[in-house]
Amino acid sequence: MEYLPNILFAIILIAGIGYFAKNVKKLIRNIKLGQDVNVSDNKNQRWKNMAMIALGQSKMVKRPIAGFLHIVVYVGFVIINLEVLEIIIDGLFGTHRIGLKILSESVYGFLIGSFEILAVLVLVAVIVFWLRRNVIKLKRFLSSEMKGWPKSDGNIILYFEVVLMCLFLTMNATDTSFQALDSGNIISQFIAHWFNGFSEGTLHIIERAAWWLHIVGILIFLNYLYFSKHLHILLAFPNTYYGKLTPKGQFTNLESVTNEVKLMMDPNADPFAAPPEGAEAAVPAKFGASDVQDLNWVQLLNAYTCTECGRCTSSCPANLTGKKLSPRKIMMDTRDRLEEVGKNIDANGGEFKDDGKQLLGDYITNEELWACTTCNACVEACPVSIDPLSIILEMRRYLVMEQSAAPMELNNMMTNIENNGAPWPYNQMDRLNWVNE
């Protein structure tokens, strides 16, 4: 019976980490459903982007209030959870505050004191975030795609953080041996007064309950990430590393189409000549994308990394002028469809069974795609280097090249280019007539 708490702790720890690992494996499987893409270039710049954007939060602070509060929560939550290492050691080996046996009292007190200050700052920041969402009701949190689960998810994670910070402070406040040190209890010493009337035994029970709830809560939070937009806590780092490095106005071209255009523009080329070796392999099975499997794996990683913050949508000129397009919804729809495909694979023994649905049409409409002005405002605004525009362009490519389903205005323009060498419906011989006017 003496080792029962340690055994129970080990079981809970293994179960929590094991379930998380299982979901991470599923996450990687889903991302790998995407097409291969080479992102091994310019590693120095990629590491720099990850350090500046994911770790340094450089794009978050472009909106100072939200940026500062996010940094407080980010830094506070990460640093406070360093204490999880101590909790794990104490839980597995039956020790109590093992840090005091390894570190000097002053160093340990400094660390715990810093954690307590950060815990209070996190609480303040989380309360402000909650007020912005639910009382002030910022417009970017009220879009149609933010109703139901996305809205609840945003609040649930805030409640999680409040509970975990309160449990941490309560654990310290009711630990009589820690309070007796009078070192590191910068905040908890004031909370300890709330429990002055309690006996030593009752205080021990409260402290143990807070300790257990704190570690179990962290494990629940860890496993909740897979089902939440807060997966970006983990994926922001690889996403910023693999982010687009080419200039924002540069589009991707299909090699097969480029070769065809070059052939058409070369007066000496023989259109009936056999293609050079390997040229046929460059022709894709499908032009563009109609479902998530047609997108590349970086785009699918983008979808899972989306924070649903709405900075992209609030910066989108099409959305601001009342168009149906919301770049945030594009990413959320891609992630939802990818999850649906993943569940389909799980239900069918590892193989995808055609469900009669696809990303284009069932999730994202043609109207949304053609509302995009390709201005890159959404890409510039994203704090974690997500590129909604690349998905929009791939789906447009499918509509034009596979279904000939471009809007009439675009079809007219392409016909004019083909016939007149310009977007306008004027004969090439009449092109300079405007000079005479």
N, C-alpha and C positions, 0 to 999 in steps of 0.2 A: 504493500500500500504506500510505502514511503516514496516509491518512484512512479506512482500512478500519474501525478501531474506532468512529470517529464515525458512519460510515454504518450499521454494524451496530447501534449504539446507537439511531440514529434509527428504523431498521426495527422493532426490538423495542418501542420506545416507542410508535410509531404503531400497531403491531399490538395492544399491550396496551390502549391507550386506545380504539382502534377497537372491539375486542371488547366492552369495558365499555360503550361508547356504544350498541352494538347491543343489549345486554341491558337497558340502561336504557330504550331505546325499547320493547322487548317488555314490560317491567315497567309502563310507563305505559299501553300498550295494554290490558294485562290489567286494570289498575285501572279504566280507563275503560269496561270491560264492565258496571260497576255502574250502577245507576239514578242519575239526577242528584239532587243535594240542595243546597239553598242554605246555604252556610256563610260568607257574606260579611258577616255581622253582627258588631258589637262587635270591631272590628279591634284596638283598643288592648288589650283583655283577651286576645285571642289572641296578640298579640306578647309580652305579659307572661308568659303561660303557657309559650310556647316558650322564653323567656329563663330562666325559673325552673326548668322541669321538664326540658327537653332539654339546655340549656346549663348551667344551675346544678345539675342533678342533685338537686333538692330532695326528690323522692320516694324516690330511691335510699337516702338516708341515714336513712330511717325504720328500716332494719335496719342499725345502725352499722358492723358489721364488713364485711359485703359491700359496703355503700355506700362506705366509705372506700377499700377495695381497688379498687372499680370506678372511683372518681374518680382514683386513682393511675394505673391502666391507661389510662383515658380521656385524662387530661391529658398523661401521659407520652407515649403513643403519638402523639397529635396534634402535640405540640410537637416531639418528636424528628423527626417526618416533615417538619418545616419544612426540614430539611436536604436533603430530596429536591429542593428547588428548586436548591440548589447542585450536587447530583449531576447533575441534568438539564442544567444549563448546562455543567458540566465534560464531560459525555458528548457533548454536541452540538458543542462548540467546541474540545475537546481540551485544555482548561485543567486545572489541578489546584488544588483548594481556592480557587476564585475569590473566596470570601468574604474571604480574607486580602488581596486586592487592593482590595476595596471598603471593608472595615471595618478599624479599627485592630486591632493584634495583641491588645490588652487586651480590646476588645469581642468580638472573634471568640473569644478564649480563654474569656471568660465564657459565651458562648452554648454552645460545644461542651462546656465543663465542666458546665453545667446539663443539657445533653442526656445526658451520661454518668451523672450522678447519677440522673436520671429513668429511664434505661435499667435501672439496677440496681434501682430501686424497682419498675419494671414487672416485672422478673424475679421479685422476691420475691412480688409480688401474684399473678402468674400461677401460681407454684408453690403458693401457698396455695389458689388456686382449684382447681388440679388435685387437691390433697390432699382438699379438701372434696368433690369429685366422685367420686374413685376410691379413697380410703382411708377417710376418715370416712364417706363415702356418706350424705350428707344425704337425708332421706326424700323431699324434693320433686324430687330428681333420679333417683328410682328408680321412678316411676310407669310404668304399662304403655306410655303413649305416648312414653316416653323411651328405649325400647329400640331397638336397631339404629342407623339413620342419625342420629337426633337425639342419641344418646349419643356416637357417633363424631364428629359435627360439633362438639359442645361441646369435645371434647378436641383435635381437629385445629386449631382456632383458637388454642388455648393453645400448641400446639407451634409454630405459625406465629410467634407473638409471641416465644417463647423464641429461636427460630432468628434472627429478624430483629434482636433486641436483641444477641445474641451476635455476629452478623456486624458490626453497627455498632461494637461495642467492639473486636473483632479488627481491623477496618479501621483504627481509630485507633491501636491498639497497635503495628501493624506498619508504620505510616507513619513512617519514620525522620525525615523533614523536620518532621513535626508534633510528634513526640516531642522533637526538638531545640529546638523553641520553648519547651518546658517551661511552656506556658500552655494551660490547658483540658484537659490530660490527667490530670484528677483521679483517674479510675478506671483509664484505659488504661495509665498509667505502671506500675501493678502487674502488669498482664497482659503488658506489654512484656518483663518479666524472663523470662517463660516462653520467649521466643524469642531469648535471649542467644547461643546457640550457632549461630544461623543466619547465613548470609552476607547481604550487602547485596542481592544478586540474588534470593536465595530469599525474603527479607522483602518485596521488591517484588512478587514473584509472588503471595505470600499476600495482600498488601494489595490487589492488583488483583482477585484471585479473590473476596475478601470484598466488595469494592466492587461487582463485577458481580453477585454472588449477592444482595447487599442490594437493589439496584434491581430486579433481575428478580423477587426474592421479593416486593417491594412490589407490583409489577404483577400477579403471580399472586394475591396477597392481595386486591387490588382486584377482580379478576375472580371470585374465589371468593365474594365477598360475595353475589352474586346467588343462588347456590345454597345459601346458609347462613342460619341465623337471625341472623347478624351484619349482615344488611342493615339492621338497626335503627340502625347507626352513622350511616347516611345518612337513613333515613326517620323517625327519632325527631323531627326538627325539623318537617317538615310535619305529622306525625301529632299532635304536641302543639299545633300551631297550629290545626288543624282539629278538635281534640277537642271533646267535648260541653261546652257552657256552661250548659245548663239544670240546675236542681236534680236531684240523682241519683235522687230518687223520682218524678220527672215522666216519664210515659210519652208516647209520640207517639200522636196520634189521627189516624185517616183522616178527611179532610174529608167525604167522601161518607157515611160512617157517622154522623158527628156531625150532618150535615144531616137524615139519616133519623130519628135519635133526636129531634131538635128538632121535626120534623114530627109524630111520634107523641105528643109531650108538649104540643103546641099544640092546645087544644080547638077553636079557630076555624079551623084549617088544613083545606084541602080536599085530601084524599089523591089525588083524581083530576085536580087541576089540573096544567097543563103545567109542567114544571120551569123555573126561571128560566134565562135564557141563560147558557151556560157550565157549568151544574151537571152535565150529562152528562159533560163532559170530566174532572170530578173523580173519577169512578168508575174505579178502577184495573183493568187487564186481569186482574190476579191479586191476591187479598188475601194479604198476607204473602209469605214466601219459601220456596221448596222447593229452589232451586239458587242458585249464586253470582251469576248474572245478575240475580236478583230483589233482591239486596241493593244498598244504595247504595254509591257509590264510596269513601266515607269508611270504611265497614265493610271493604271490600276492602283499603284502605290499612292499616287496623288489622291485618288478617291478615298482610300482608307485614312489618309492623313488629314482630310478636311476637318477643320475645327468648327465649321458652321458659324463662324464669327460674323459673316455677312459683309465684311469689308469689300469683297469683290463686287457684290450686288449693289452696295451703296455707292460704288464708284462707277458703275456701268451706265454709260449715257443712254443706252437703249432702255434699260430698266427705269431710269430717271424720267424718261419721256413717256412712260406708260406702256411700253412694250412688254410682252409676256416673258421675255428672257430674264432669267436670274442665274448668273454663273454658279452661285452656291447650289441652286437646285440641280444644275447639270452634274455637279460632283456628288451630291447626295443621291441622285437617281442612279448614277453609275455604280456607286457603292451598294445601293439597295439591290440592283439587278445582279451585281457580282455575288452578293450574299445569297440571292435566290438561286443562282447557278450552282454555287457551292453546296447548298442544301440538296439540290437536285442530284449532284454527284454523290453525296453521302447516302442518299436514299436509293441509289441505283448501283451500289457496289463499286463505286469509283469511276463510273462512266456517266457522261452527260446524256440524258435522254431528252430529245426534242420536246419542249413543252409548249410549242406554238407561240412563244413570246420572244421579244427581243427588246433591246434598249431603245432602238428607234421605233417610235410609234406607240409602244406600250408604256414607255416612261417619258421619253423626250419627243416633243412634236416638231414637225417641220417648221411651224411658225416660230418656235423658240430659236431654232438654228439660224433661220434667215433674218432674224431680228438683230443678230450680232453684227457690229460694225468693224470687227477685227482690230479695234484700237489698242488692245493690250492693257486697258485700264485695270481689268480684273487680275491679270498676271502681276502687274506692278503693285497692286494693293495687297496681295496675299502675303501674310506674315511668315509663311512657311514654304514659299516657292512652288505653290500649286499652279498648274497651267490649264485652266478650263478651256482656253481658246483652242488648244491642240485637239481636244476631244471634239469640239464643235466643228473644226475644219475637217477632221477625218470623216465625220458623219455627213457633212456637206459634200465631200468628195464622193461618198457612196451615192448620195442622191443624184449627183450630176452624172457620174461616170457609169453607174450601174443601173439607175432607174430613169435617167433623163428627166428628173423631176425638179429642175431648177425653176424659180419663178419666171414669169413671162419676160420681165424686164431683163433678167440675166440671159435668158435664151436669145432675146433680140440682140443683146450686146455681143454674145458669142457668134451669132450668125453674121453680124456686121463685121466683126474681126476676120471671120473666115472669108467673107466675100469682098470686103473693102479694105482690109488691113488696118481698120480703126474701129473704135466702138460706135461711131456715128453712122447714120444711114445715108452717107454721101459717096458718090463715085469718086475714086481716087483722082480722076481728071478734074473734078470740081473742088478739090480740097482747098485750093487757094483763092476761090472766088470771093471770100470774105474781104480780101485785101482791096478789091475794087470798090467795095462799099464804104 
